[in-house]
Amino acid sequence: MILIIDDEKNIRRTLRMIIEGEDYECELASSAEEGLALLRQPGQGAAVVFLDVMLPGMSGLEALRHIKELNTDIEVIMISGHASLNDAVEATRLGAFDFLEKPLDRERLLITLRNALSKHALYEKVRSLIGQDDPYEMIGESPSMLSLRREIEKVAPTRGRVLILGDSGTGKELVARAVHRLSPRKEKPFVKVNCAAIPAELIESELFGHEKGSFSGAVSRKRGKFELAHGGTLFLDEIGDMSLSAQAKVLRALQTGEVTRVGSEQIFHVDVRVIAATNKDLREEIKAGNFREDLFFRLNVVPLNTPPLRSRGGDIPLLVEAFVAEFCDEYGMRRKRIADDALKLMSQHSWPGNVRELKNVCERLVIMGGDPISVTDIPDEVAPRAQGGMSLGVEPGSVTLREYKALAERHYVASTLRTYGWNVTRAAEMLGIERTNLHKKIKALGIERD
């Protein structure tokens, strides 16, 4: 539902005609108090609110504050014919989606409405994802993630071994858990072993167990991960870092289904589905003599590739919203919103550390950022503004100081405009100059929109 709050009858009627003409459901209110009363009614939710700034009684800005306290997911589009720049800045600070000036332009109004509805739908999607019981749900709707899900759905019901390949931080464990969750073994144990985190001299004991006294420090009998995973799934993470001697025993366990504890001659039969993962090129490791070729072929029955975050940029808004919500809940904070320009800036970053890096940054933003989280809260290593006008590609001695200053100014102004999506008002605020002066600089410096 879309709610229109405006004290001018003609404006309400015009907006209703435009909005209902696009097959959207619409409700009207002539004051902030009436509009808030509608929103508070049980079962009466709004996706988008058109809110006039100048209203009798409670002002539009005060109403905006109450709407966000009521439900942060409601997108509010402010409208006014007499608002000042300060009003627009304050509305943005309070979480307004956009600010439209009267007389209203039909095309711009509809574009803004569609964008607001799209963002509201994003929040709904995120809420449905984080509301699920499974904390290991894979988040993403990009083509590469949809393709990966289809592959998981095909291989999960089978007994086929899976080798998960991908860069560090791309979510290989989530893929392994998804395979287990969709398999007939889902009610049995899922046991994880990080092969890179266990010293080479202890990896065999960790995988196969040991008897008391079998080596220094073995003060009691210990069951290995193969035994613990009996009937279920054993996930060997970072298998490319496993020692060659341990690889030989893993190969034997895969071939025969038999394991022997260190220091024992007793053979145990285990029924385990092995899923392995690595960020290394195992074919190169085989050439270098670091990985057994026969084990590689045993593991590589069905290879699954986890895409790097840079190839699925469209998933970043979903991930950011989910992580921010997750950490707000974890730290007992009110759910924070993230400004559109900040979200856009994060979507432009290459994220060399992939989803793990993104999640760490989101945790930092929840702890240290404002509400809403803004561009100025984004860490320097993520925000392009950190380079400002420094990397100009100018050789020392090739230009005069005056020419360099002009180049630096042009580069910095253009970079700021791109950062704020060519929103001149916000860019001017960031640069600390008047909006009219920025327009003059854009013209004088010959800056053109990309």
C-alpha positions as a LaTeX table, in Angstrom:
\begin{tabular}{lrrr}
\hline
Residue & $x$ (\AA) & $y$ (\AA) & $z$ (\AA) \\
\hline
Met1 & 0.00 & 0.00 & 0.00 \\
Ile2 & 1.10 & 3.58 & $-0.76$ \\
Leu3 & 0.06 & 6.34 & 1.65 \\
Ile4 & $-0.22$ & 10.01 & 0.63 \\
Ile5 & $-0.08$ & 12.59 & 3.44 \\
Asp6 & $-0.76$ & 16.13 & 2.19 \\
Asp7 & $-3.06$ & 18.90 & 3.36 \\
Glu8 & $-3.80$ & 20.07 & $-0.21$ \\
Lys9 & $-6.81$ & 18.23 & $-1.61$ \\
Asn10 & $-5.76$ & 18.78 & $-5.25$ \\
Ile11 & $-2.31$ & 17.33 & $-4.59$ \\
Arg12 & $-3.81$ & 14.26 & $-2.91$ \\
Arg13 & $-6.24$ & 13.76 & $-5.79$ \\
Thr14 & $-3.52$ & 14.20 & $-8.45$ \\
Leu15 & $-1.13$ & 11.80 & $-6.73$ \\
Arg16 & $-3.88$ & 9.24 & $-6.32$ \\
Met17 & $-4.80$ & 9.39 & $-10.01$ \\
Ile18 & $-1.16$ & 8.92 & $-11.06$ \\
Ile19 & $-0.44$ & 6.11 & $-8.59$ \\
Glu20 & $-3.68$ & 4.16 & $-9.06$ \\
Gly21 & $-3.19$ & 4.59 & $-12.82$ \\
Glu22 & $-0.13$ & 2.34 & $-12.37$ \\
Asp23 & $-2.26$ & $-0.27$ & $-10.53$ \\
Tyr24 & $-0.91$ & 0.50 & $-7.04$ \\
Glu25 & $-3.21$ & 0.54 & $-3.99$ \\
Cys26 & $-3.43$ & 3.99 & $-2.43$ \\
Glu27 & $-4.64$ & 5.60 & 0.85 \\
Leu28 & $-5.00$ & 9.33 & 1.65 \\
Ala29 & $-4.50$ & 11.44 & 4.78 \\
Ser30 & $-4.78$ & 15.23 & 5.15 \\
Ser31 & $-2.52$ & 15.52 & 8.22 \\
Ala32 & 0.44 & 13.81 & 9.83 \\
Glu33 & $-1.71$ & 12.73 & 12.76 \\
Glu34 & $-4.25$ & 11.07 & 10.45 \\
Gly35 & $-1.52$ & 9.36 & 8.43 \\
Leu36 & 0.24 & 8.00 & 11.54 \\
Ala37 & $-3.09$ & 6.72 & 12.87 \\
Leu38 & $-3.57$ & 4.79 & 9.61 \\
Leu39 & $-0.09$ & 3.28 & 9.82 \\
Arg40 & $-0.66$ & 2.19 & 13.42 \\
Gln41 & $-3.81$ & 0.24 & 12.58 \\
Pro42 & $-3.31$ & $-3.56$ & 12.88 \\
Gly43 & $-2.55$ & $-5.11$ & 9.51 \\
Gln44 & $-2.31$ & $-1.72$ & 7.82 \\
Gly45 & 1.22 & $-1.49$ & 6.47 \\
Ala46 & 2.64 & 0.84 & 3.85 \\
Ala47 & 5.57 & 0.23 & 1.56 \\
Val48 & 5.94 & 3.89 & 0.53 \\
Val49 & 4.67 & 7.17 & 2.01 \\
Phe50 & 4.48 & 10.47 & 0.12 \\
Leu51 & 4.79 & 13.08 & 2.89 \\
Asp52 & 4.40 & 16.84 & 2.61 \\
Val53 & 6.93 & 18.91 & 4.56 \\
Met54 & 4.54 & 21.74 & 5.45 \\
Leu55 & 1.53 & 20.32 & 7.28 \\
Pro56 & $-0.95$ & 21.76 & 9.82 \\
Gly57 & $-0.19$ & 20.53 & 13.32 \\
Met58 & 2.69 & 18.07 & 13.29 \\
Ser59 & 5.27 & 18.94 & 10.63 \\
Gly60 & 6.32 & 16.56 & 7.89 \\
Leu61 & 9.83 & 16.20 & 9.34 \\
Glu62 & 8.43 & 15.31 & 12.75 \\
Ala63 & 6.07 & 12.83 & 11.08 \\
Leu64 & 9.02 & 11.32 & 9.21 \\
Arg65 & 10.75 & 10.70 & 12.53 \\
His66 & 7.66 & 8.94 & 13.92 \\
Ile67 & 7.23 & 6.83 & 10.76 \\
Lys68 & 10.82 & 5.58 & 10.98 \\
Glu69 & 10.34 & 4.76 & 14.67 \\
Leu70 & 7.20 & 2.85 & 13.73 \\
Asn71 & 8.82 & 0.87 & 10.88 \\
Thr72 & 12.27 & 1.58 & 9.45 \\
Asp73 & 11.42 & $-0.38$ & 6.27 \\
Ile74 & 8.82 & 2.16 & 5.10 \\
Glu75 & 10.28 & 4.33 & 2.34 \\
Val76 & 9.29 & 8.00 & 2.73 \\
Ile77 & 9.34 & 10.41 & $-0.21$ \\
Met78 & 9.16 & 14.04 & 0.97 \\
Ile79 & 7.29 & 16.57 & $-1.18$ \\
Ser80 & 7.21 & 20.36 & $-0.83$ \\
Gly81 & 6.98 & 23.61 & $-2.73$ \\
His82 & 8.64 & 25.78 & $-0.10$ \\
Ala83 & 11.30 & 23.65 & 1.54 \\
Ser84 & 14.82 & 24.90 & 2.18 \\
Leu85 & 18.10 & 23.09 & 1.64 \\
Asn86 & 18.25 & 22.54 & 5.41 \\
Asp87 & 14.90 & 20.76 & 5.25 \\
Ala88 & 16.18 & 18.46 & 2.53 \\
Val89 & 19.38 & 17.71 & 4.48 \\
Glu90 & 17.41 & 17.01 & 7.68 \\
Ala91 & 14.96 & 14.76 & 5.81 \\
Thr92 & 17.87 & 12.77 & 4.37 \\
Arg93 & 19.44 & 12.47 & 7.82 \\
Leu94 & 16.17 & 11.13 & 9.21 \\
Gly95 & 16.05 & 8.46 & 6.49 \\
Ala96 & 13.89 & 9.94 & 3.71 \\
Phe97 & 14.24 & 8.07 & 0.43 \\
Asp98 & 14.03 & 11.18 & $-1.77$ \\
Phe99 & 12.85 & 14.79 & $-1.88$ \\
Leu100 & 10.50 & 16.00 & $-4.64$ \\
Glu101 & 9.65 & 19.64 & $-5.30$ \\
Lys102 & 6.21 & 20.92 & $-6.34$ \\
Pro103 & 4.88 & 21.15 & $-8.96$ \\
Leu104 & 5.43 & 17.43 & $-9.25$ \\
Asp105 & 6.75 & 15.95 & $-12.49$ \\
Arg106 & 4.81 & 12.77 & $-13.32$ \\
Glu107 & 7.73 & 10.85 & $-14.85$ \\
Arg108 & 10.14 & 11.68 & $-12.05$ \\
Leu109 & 7.49 & 10.84 & $-9.48$ \\
Leu110 & 6.87 & 7.39 & $-10.98$ \\
Ile111 & 10.59 & 6.65 & $-11.33$ \\
Thr112 & 11.14 & 7.62 & $-7.67$ \\
Leu113 & 8.16 & 5.50 & $-6.60$ \\
Arg114 & 9.40 & 2.43 & $-8.50$ \\
Asn115 & 12.89 & 2.82 & $-7.00$ \\
Ala116 & 11.43 & 3.16 & $-3.51$ \\
Leu117 & 9.27 & 0.05 & $-4.01$ \\
Ser118 & 12.32 & $-1.86$ & $-5.27$ \\
Lys119 & 14.26 & $-0.91$ & $-2.15$ \\
His120 & 11.35 & $-1.88$ & 0.08 \\
Ala121 & 11.19 & $-5.25$ & $-1.71$ \\
Leu122 & 14.91 & $-5.67$ & $-0.98$ \\
Tyr123 & 14.26 & $-5.21$ & 2.74 \\
Glu124 & 11.43 & $-7.75$ & 2.55 \\
Lys125 & 13.75 & $-10.23$ & 0.85 \\
Val126 & 16.50 & $-9.71$ & 3.42 \\
Arg127 & 14.04 & $-10.09$ & 6.29 \\
Ser128 & 12.78 & $-13.38$ & 4.85 \\
Leu129 & 16.36 & $-14.65$ & 4.52 \\
Ile130 & 17.56 & $-13.69$ & 7.99 \\
Gly131 & 14.30 & $-14.86$ & 9.49 \\
Gln132 & 14.95 & $-18.45$ & 8.46 \\
Asp133 & 16.02 & $-20.99$ & 11.05 \\
Asp134 & 19.18 & $-21.93$ & 9.15 \\
Pro135 & 22.03 & $-19.55$ & 10.10 \\
Tyr136 & 24.05 & $-20.87$ & 7.15 \\
Glu137 & 21.64 & $-19.77$ & 4.42 \\
Met138 & 23.35 & $-18.73$ & 1.18 \\
Ile139 & 22.36 & $-15.16$ & 0.30 \\
Gly140 & 22.35 & $-14.01$ & $-3.32$ \\
Glu141 & 20.19 & $-13.80$ & $-6.42$ \\
Ser142 & 22.88 & $-13.16$ & $-9.05$ \\
Pro143 & 23.10 & $-15.53$ & $-12.07$ \\
Ser144 & 26.25 & $-17.18$ & $-10.70$ \\
Met145 & 24.60 & $-17.86$ & $-7.33$ \\
Leu146 & 21.41 & $-19.18$ & $-8.92$ \\
Ser147 & 23.53 & $-21.50$ & $-11.07$ \\
Leu148 & 25.45 & $-22.69$ & $-7.99$ \\
Arg149 & 22.19 & $-23.42$ & $-6.16$ \\
Arg150 & 20.94 & $-25.50$ & $-9.08$ \\
Glu151 & 24.16 & $-27.53$ & $-9.07$ \\
Ile152 & 23.87 & $-28.08$ & $-5.30$ \\
Glu153 & 20.27 & $-29.28$ & $-5.69$ \\
Lys154 & 21.40 & $-31.83$ & $-8.29$ \\
Val155 & 24.36 & $-33.28$ & $-6.42$ \\
Ala156 & 23.04 & $-33.11$ & $-2.83$ \\
Pro157 & 20.64 & $-36.12$ & $-2.98$ \\
Thr158 & 23.38 & $-38.39$ & $-4.38$ \\
Arg159 & 26.39 & $-40.04$ & $-2.73$ \\
Gly160 & 28.78 & $-38.25$ & $-5.07$ \\
Arg161 & 31.84 & $-36.62$ & $-3.52$ \\
Val162 & 32.10 & $-32.87$ & $-3.97$ \\
Leu163 & 35.18 & $-30.67$ & $-4.35$ \\
Ile164 & 34.42 & $-27.00$ & $-3.68$ \\
Leu165 & 36.80 & $-24.56$ & $-5.35$ \\
Gly166 & 37.01 & $-20.82$ & $-4.90$ \\
Asp167 & 38.87 & $-17.87$ & $-3.45$ \\
Ser168 & 39.22 & $-17.42$ & 0.28 \\
Gly169 & 36.13 & $-15.87$ & 1.84 \\
Thr170 & 33.66 & $-16.85$ & $-0.88$ \\
Gly171 & 31.55 & $-19.11$ & 1.35 \\
Lys172 & 32.79 & $-22.62$ & 0.61 \\
Glu173 & 31.61 & $-23.88$ & 4.00 \\
Leu174 & 28.10 & $-22.55$ & 3.27 \\
Val175 & 28.08 & $-24.60$ & 0.06 \\
Ala176 & 29.19 & $-27.72$ & 1.95 \\
Arg177 & 26.46 & $-27.23$ & 4.56 \\
Ala178 & 23.87 & $-26.68$ & 1.82 \\
Val179 & 24.86 & $-29.99$ & 0.19 \\
His180 & 24.54 & $-31.76$ & 3.55 \\
Arg181 & 21.24 & $-30.06$ & 4.41 \\
Leu182 & 19.64 & $-31.17$ & 1.10 \\
Ser183 & 20.99 & $-34.71$ & 1.30 \\
Pro184 & 19.47 & $-37.87$ & 2.86 \\
Arg185 & 22.15 & $-37.46$ & 5.58 \\
Lys186 & 20.76 & $-34.16$ & 6.86 \\
Glu187 & 19.70 & $-35.66$ & 10.22 \\
Lys188 & 23.20 & $-37.08$ & 10.77 \\
Pro189 & 26.35 & $-35.18$ & 11.86 \\
Phe190 & 28.07 & $-32.51$ & 9.79 \\
Val191 & 31.71 & $-32.53$ & 10.93 \\
Lys192 & 34.19 & $-29.88$ & 9.79 \\
Val193 & 37.98 & $-30.13$ & 9.77 \\
Asn194 & 40.15 & $-27.14$ & 8.87 \\
Cys195 & 43.22 & $-28.87$ & 7.49 \\
Ala196 & 45.23 & $-25.63$ & 7.39 \\
Ala197 & 44.71 & $-24.93$ & 11.10 \\
Ile198 & 46.00 & $-28.29$ & 12.37 \\
Pro199 & 49.77 & $-28.99$ & 12.59 \\
Ala200 & 50.98 & $-31.68$ & 10.18 \\
Glu201 & 52.02 & $-33.97$ & 13.06 \\
Leu202 & 48.49 & $-33.87$ & 14.54 \\
Ile203 & 46.29 & $-34.04$ & 11.42 \\
Glu204 & 46.22 & $-37.86$ & 11.35 \\
Ser205 & 45.20 & $-38.02$ & 15.00 \\
Glu206 & 42.49 & $-35.41$ & 14.33 \\
Leu207 & 41.07 & $-37.32$ & 11.37 \\
Phe208 & 41.41 & $-40.93$ & 12.56 \\
Gly209 & 41.71 & $-40.67$ & 16.34 \\
His210 & 44.36 & $-42.16$ & 18.61 \\
Glu211 & 44.83 & $-44.57$ & 21.49 \\
Lys212 & 46.03 & $-43.55$ & 24.92 \\
Gly213 & 49.83 & $-43.35$ & 25.04 \\
Ser214 & 50.26 & $-43.64$ & 21.28 \\
Phe215 & 52.36 & $-40.45$ & 21.28 \\
Ser216 & 53.51 & $-37.76$ & 23.69 \\
Gly217 & 50.41 & $-35.88$ & 24.90 \\
Ala218 & 47.95 & $-38.67$ & 24.08 \\
Val219 & 46.66 & $-38.95$ & 27.65 \\
Ser220 & 43.41 & $-40.63$ & 26.66 \\
Arg221 & 41.70 & $-42.40$ & 23.78 \\
Lys222 & 40.25 & $-40.02$ & 21.17 \\
Arg223 & 37.77 & $-40.70$ & 18.37 \\
Gly224 & 38.67 & $-39.19$ & 15.01 \\
Lys225 & 36.54 & $-36.99$ & 12.78 \\
Phe226 & 35.81 & $-39.90$ & 10.41 \\
Glu227 & 34.24 & $-41.82$ & 13.31 \\
Leu228 & 32.35 & $-38.78$ & 14.57 \\
Ala229 & 30.91 & $-38.17$ & 11.10 \\
His230 & 29.68 & $-41.77$ & 10.68 \\
Gly231 & 26.41 & $-41.72$ & 8.75 \\
Gly232 & 26.80 & $-38.04$ & 7.96 \\
Thr233 & 29.12 & $-35.66$ & 6.16 \\
Leu234 & 32.79 & $-34.87$ & 6.73 \\
Phe235 & 33.89 & $-31.48$ & 5.42 \\
Leu236 & 37.64 & $-31.25$ & 4.79 \\
Asp237 & 38.26 & $-27.53$ & 4.45 \\
Glu238 & 41.55 & $-26.29$ & 2.91 \\
Ile239 & 42.48 & $-29.82$ & 1.90 \\
Gly240 & 45.28 & $-28.44$ & $-0.26$ \\
Asp241 & 47.24 & $-27.85$ & 2.98 \\
Met242 & 47.05 & $-31.47$ & 4.15 \\
Ser243 & 50.32 & $-33.39$ & 4.54 \\
Leu244 & 51.14 & $-36.15$ & 2.04 \\
Ser245 & 51.12 & $-38.86$ & 4.71 \\
Ala246 & 47.63 & $-37.81$ & 5.84 \\
Gln247 & 46.51 & $-37.70$ & 2.20 \\
Ala248 & 47.52 & $-41.36$ & 1.81 \\
Lys249 & 45.35 & $-42.39$ & 4.78 \\
Val250 & 42.41 & $-40.29$ & 3.59 \\
Leu251 & 42.68 & $-41.98$ & 0.18 \\
Arg252 & 42.59 & $-45.42$ & 1.85 \\
Ala253 & 39.54 & $-44.41$ & 3.91 \\
Leu254 & 37.75 & $-43.27$ & 0.75 \\
Gln255 & 38.63 & $-46.45$ & $-1.11$ \\
Thr256 & 37.76 & $-48.98$ & 1.61 \\
Gly257 & 35.58 & $-47.12$ & 4.11 \\
Glu258 & 38.02 & $-48.26$ & 6.80 \\
Val259 & 39.96 & $-46.16$ & 9.35 \\
Thr260 & 42.48 & $-47.05$ & 12.05 \\
Arg261 & 43.31 & $-44.92$ & 15.08 \\
Val262 & 46.90 & $-43.86$ & 15.59 \\
Gly263 & 48.58 & $-46.43$ & 17.85 \\
Ser264 & 45.97 & $-49.12$ & 17.15 \\
Glu265 & 45.54 & $-52.02$ & 14.75 \\
Gln266 & 41.78 & $-52.19$ & 15.12 \\
Ile267 & 39.88 & $-51.32$ & 11.93 \\
Phe268 & 36.66 & $-49.33$ & 12.01 \\
His269 & 34.21 & $-49.26$ & 9.13 \\
Val270 & 32.68 & $-45.83$ & 8.53 \\
Asp271 & 29.94 & $-44.56$ & 6.24 \\
Val272 & 30.93 & $-40.98$ & 5.51 \\
Arg273 & 30.28 & $-38.63$ & 2.62 \\
Val274 & 33.40 & $-36.49$ & 2.14 \\
Ile275 & 33.15 & $-32.93$ & 0.85 \\
Ala276 & 36.47 & $-31.14$ & 0.36 \\
Ala277 & 37.30 & $-27.51$ & $-0.32$ \\
Thr278 & 40.36 & $-25.49$ & $-1.22$ \\
Asn279 & 41.41 & $-22.10$ & $-2.54$ \\
Lys280 & 44.48 & $-23.63$ & $-4.17$ \\
Asp281 & 44.89 & $-24.89$ & $-7.73$ \\
Leu282 & 45.22 & $-28.60$ & $-6.96$ \\
Arg283 & 46.44 & $-29.44$ & $-10.46$ \\
Glu284 & 49.39 & $-27.09$ & $-9.90$ \\
Glu285 & 49.92 & $-28.61$ & $-6.45$ \\
Ile286 & 50.04 & $-32.07$ & $-8.08$ \\
Lys287 & 52.71 & $-30.86$ & $-10.53$ \\
Ala288 & 54.70 & $-29.43$ & $-7.60$ \\
Gly289 & 54.48 & $-32.77$ & $-5.76$ \\
Asn290 & 52.39 & $-31.36$ & $-2.91$ \\
Phe291 & 49.14 & $-33.22$ & $-3.61$ \\
Arg292 & 48.36 & $-36.78$ & $-4.61$ \\
Glu293 & 46.81 & $-37.12$ & $-8.06$ \\
Asp294 & 44.87 & $-40.26$ & $-7.10$ \\
Leu295 & 43.30 & $-38.45$ & $-4.14$ \\
Phe296 & 42.40 & $-35.51$ & $-6.37$ \\
Phe297 & 40.47 & $-37.79$ & $-8.74$ \\
Arg298 & 38.72 & $-39.44$ & $-5.78$ \\
Leu299 & 37.58 & $-36.07$ & $-4.44$ \\
Asn300 & 36.87 & $-34.27$ & $-7.71$ \\
Val301 & 33.75 & $-36.24$ & $-8.69$ \\
Val302 & 31.55 & $-33.11$ & $-8.77$ \\
Pro303 & 33.45 & $-29.79$ & $-8.67$ \\
Leu304 & 31.52 & $-26.73$ & $-7.47$ \\
Asn305 & 32.94 & $-23.25$ & $-7.93$ \\
Thr306 & 32.06 & $-20.46$ & $-5.48$ \\
Pro307 & 32.07 & $-17.13$ & $-7.38$ \\
Pro308 & 34.15 & $-14.21$ & $-6.06$ \\
Leu309 & 32.14 & $-11.26$ & $-4.78$ \\
Arg310 & 33.49 & $-9.00$ & $-7.53$ \\
Ser311 & 31.59 & $-11.12$ & $-10.08$ \\
Arg312 & 28.27 & $-10.87$ & $-8.24$ \\
Gly313 & 28.05 & $-7.17$ & $-7.42$ \\
Gly314 & 24.26 & $-7.25$ & $-7.62$ \\
Asp315 & 24.22 & $-9.40$ & $-4.45$ \\
Ile316 & 26.12 & $-6.82$ & $-2.36$ \\
Pro317 & 23.02 & $-4.80$ & $-1.31$ \\
Leu318 & 21.31 & $-8.02$ & $-0.14$ \\
Leu319 & 24.40 & $-9.11$ & 1.77 \\
Val320 & 24.97 & $-5.69$ & 3.36 \\
Glu321 & 21.38 & $-5.40$ & 4.54 \\
Ala322 & 21.46 & $-8.94$ & 5.93 \\
Phe323 & 24.78 & $-8.48$ & 7.75 \\
Val324 & 23.81 & $-5.08$ & 9.18 \\
Ala325 & 20.53 & $-6.54$ & 10.48 \\
Glu326 & 22.37 & $-9.57$ & 11.89 \\
Phe327 & 24.92 & $-7.50$ & 13.82 \\
Cys328 & 22.31 & $-5.01$ & 15.06 \\
Asp329 & 20.41 & $-7.95$ & 16.55 \\
Glu330 & 23.61 & $-9.48$ & 17.93 \\
Tyr331 & 24.61 & $-6.27$ & 19.72 \\
Gly332 & 21.09 & $-5.45$ & 20.89 \\
Met333 & 20.84 & $-2.31$ & 18.75 \\
Arg334 & 17.89 & $-0.85$ & 16.93 \\
Arg335 & 18.04 & $-1.92$ & 13.27 \\
Lys336 & 20.20 & 0.60 & 11.39 \\
Arg337 & 19.53 & 1.68 & 7.84 \\
Ile338 & 22.21 & 2.30 & 5.25 \\
Ala339 & 21.98 & 5.32 & 2.95 \\
Asp340 & 21.61 & 4.69 & $-0.78$ \\
Asp341 & 24.87 & 6.46 & $-1.66$ \\
Ala342 & 26.76 & 4.43 & 0.95 \\
Leu343 & 25.26 & 1.21 & $-0.39$ \\
Lys344 & 26.19 & 2.23 & $-3.93$ \\
Leu345 & 29.75 & 2.98 & $-2.83$ \\
Met346 & 30.09 & $-0.45$ & $-1.23$ \\
Ser347 & 28.70 & $-2.07$ & $-4.38$ \\
Gln348 & 31.50 & $-0.46$ & $-6.41$ \\
His349 & 34.31 & $-1.92$ & $-4.28$ \\
Ser350 & 36.15 & $-5.00$ & $-5.62$ \\
Trp351 & 36.18 & $-6.80$ & $-2.21$ \\
Pro352 & 39.41 & $-8.81$ & $-2.54$ \\
Gly353 & 38.54 & $-10.56$ & 0.73 \\
Asn354 & 35.12 & $-11.49$ & $-0.68$ \\
Val355 & 32.08 & $-12.06$ & 1.56 \\
Arg356 & 34.24 & $-12.47$ & 4.67 \\
Glu357 & 35.70 & $-8.99$ & 4.17 \\
Leu358 & 32.26 & $-7.51$ & 3.48 \\
Lys359 & 30.87 & $-9.06$ & 6.66 \\
Asn360 & 33.73 & $-7.66$ & 8.76 \\
Val361 & 33.16 & $-4.17$ & 7.32 \\
Cys362 & 29.42 & $-4.42$ & 8.06 \\
Glu363 & 30.15 & $-5.33$ & 11.67 \\
Arg364 & 32.41 & $-2.27$ & 11.95 \\
Leu365 & 29.71 & $-0.05$ & 10.42 \\
Val366 & 27.12 & $-1.30$ & 12.90 \\
Ile367 & 29.43 & $-0.60$ & 15.85 \\
Met368 & 30.97 & 2.69 & 14.70 \\
Gly369 & 28.56 & 4.10 & 12.09 \\
Gly370 & 25.62 & 6.45 & 12.48 \\
Asp371 & 21.97 & 5.81 & 11.75 \\
Pro372 & 21.52 & 5.81 & 8.86 \\
Ile373 & 24.99 & 4.54 & 7.95 \\
Ser374 & 26.37 & 7.16 & 5.55 \\
Val375 & 29.20 & 7.53 & 3.04 \\
Thr376 & 31.39 & 9.15 & 5.68 \\
Asp377 & 31.13 & 5.97 & 7.79 \\
Ile378 & 32.58 & 3.76 & 5.03 \\
Pro379 & 36.22 & 2.78 & 5.81 \\
Asp380 & 38.96 & 4.33 & 3.68 \\
Glu381 & 40.01 & 0.99 & 2.22 \\
Val382 & 36.53 & 0.60 & 0.74 \\
Ala383 & 35.62 & 4.16 & $-0.30$ \\
Pro384 & 37.12 & 5.46 & $-3.57$ \\
Arg385 & 37.17 & 8.91 & $-2.00$ \\
Ala386 & 40.20 & 7.75 & $-0.02$ \\
Gln387 & 42.31 & 8.30 & $-3.10$ \\
Gly388 & 40.73 & 11.72 & $-3.65$ \\
Gly389 & 42.90 & 13.61 & $-6.10$ \\
Met390 & 46.16 & 11.88 & $-5.26$ \\
Ser391 & 46.61 & 9.31 & $-8.04$ \\
Leu392 & 46.74 & 11.59 & $-11.09$ \\
Gly393 & 49.24 & 9.67 & $-13.17$ \\
Val394 & 51.47 & 12.76 & $-13.48$ \\
Glu395 & 55.22 & 12.35 & $-13.69$ \\
Pro396 & 57.25 & 14.69 & $-11.44$ \\
Gly397 & 58.50 & 17.70 & $-13.43$ \\
Ser398 & 56.00 & 17.24 & $-16.27$ \\
Val399 & 53.66 & 20.05 & $-15.16$ \\
Thr400 & 53.88 & 23.23 & $-13.11$ \\
Leu401 & 52.55 & 23.38 & $-9.57$ \\
Arg402 & 49.63 & 25.52 & $-10.75$ \\
Glu403 & 48.76 & 22.97 & $-13.44$ \\
Tyr404 & 49.01 & 20.13 & $-10.93$ \\
Lys405 & 46.67 & 21.95 & $-8.53$ \\
Ala406 & 44.14 & 22.36 & $-11.34$ \\
Leu407 & 44.41 & 18.65 & $-12.21$ \\
Ala408 & 44.03 & 17.65 & $-8.56$ \\
Glu409 & 40.97 & 19.88 & $-8.11$ \\
Arg410 & 39.30 & 18.49 & $-11.23$ \\
His411 & 40.08 & 14.90 & $-10.23$ \\
Tyr412 & 38.81 & 15.35 & $-6.68$ \\
Val413 & 35.61 & 17.15 & $-7.68$ \\
Ala414 & 34.85 & 14.52 & $-10.35$ \\
Ser415 & 35.58 & 11.68 & $-7.90$ \\
Thr416 & 33.25 & 13.21 & $-5.31$ \\
Leu417 & 30.48 & 13.63 & $-7.86$ \\
Arg418 & 30.81 & 9.98 & $-8.89$ \\
Thr419 & 30.83 & 8.86 & $-5.25$ \\
Tyr420 & 27.50 & 10.62 & $-4.66$ \\
Gly421 & 25.97 & 9.46 & $-7.93$ \\
Trp422 & 26.10 & 12.99 & $-9.35$ \\
Asn423 & 23.83 & 14.30 & $-6.62$ \\
Val424 & 25.17 & 17.87 & $-6.76$ \\
Thr425 & 23.61 & 18.90 & $-3.45$ \\
Arg426 & 25.28 & 16.08 & $-1.49$ \\
Ala427 & 28.57 & 16.46 & $-3.32$ \\
Ala428 & 28.60 & 20.21 & $-2.53$ \\
Glu429 & 28.03 & 19.44 & 1.16 \\
Met430 & 30.94 & 16.99 & 1.11 \\
Leu431 & 33.19 & 19.53 & $-0.63$ \\
Gly432 & 32.12 & 22.30 & 1.74 \\
Ile433 & 30.94 & 24.70 & $-0.97$ \\
Glu434 & 27.63 & 26.11 & $-2.13$ \\
Arg435 & 25.63 & 24.15 & $-4.71$ \\
Thr436 & 25.78 & 27.06 & $-7.18$ \\
Asn437 & 29.56 & 27.25 & $-6.80$ \\
Leu438 & 29.85 & 23.55 & $-7.54$ \\
His439 & 27.85 & 23.99 & $-10.74$ \\
Lys440 & 30.28 & 26.74 & $-11.76$ \\
Lys441 & 33.28 & 24.52 & $-10.99$ \\
Ile442 & 31.85 & 21.64 & $-13.02$ \\
Lys443 & 31.54 & 23.95 & $-16.01$ \\
Ala444 & 34.90 & 25.71 & $-15.49$ \\
Leu445 & 36.80 & 22.43 & $-14.98$ \\
Gly446 & 35.10 & 20.77 & $-17.96$ \\
Ile447 & 33.76 & 17.84 & $-15.93$ \\
Glu448 & 31.22 & 15.69 & $-17.76$ \\
Arg449 & 29.03 & 12.97 & $-16.34$ \\
Asp450 & 30.21 & 9.43 & $-17.20$ \\
\hline
\end{tabular}
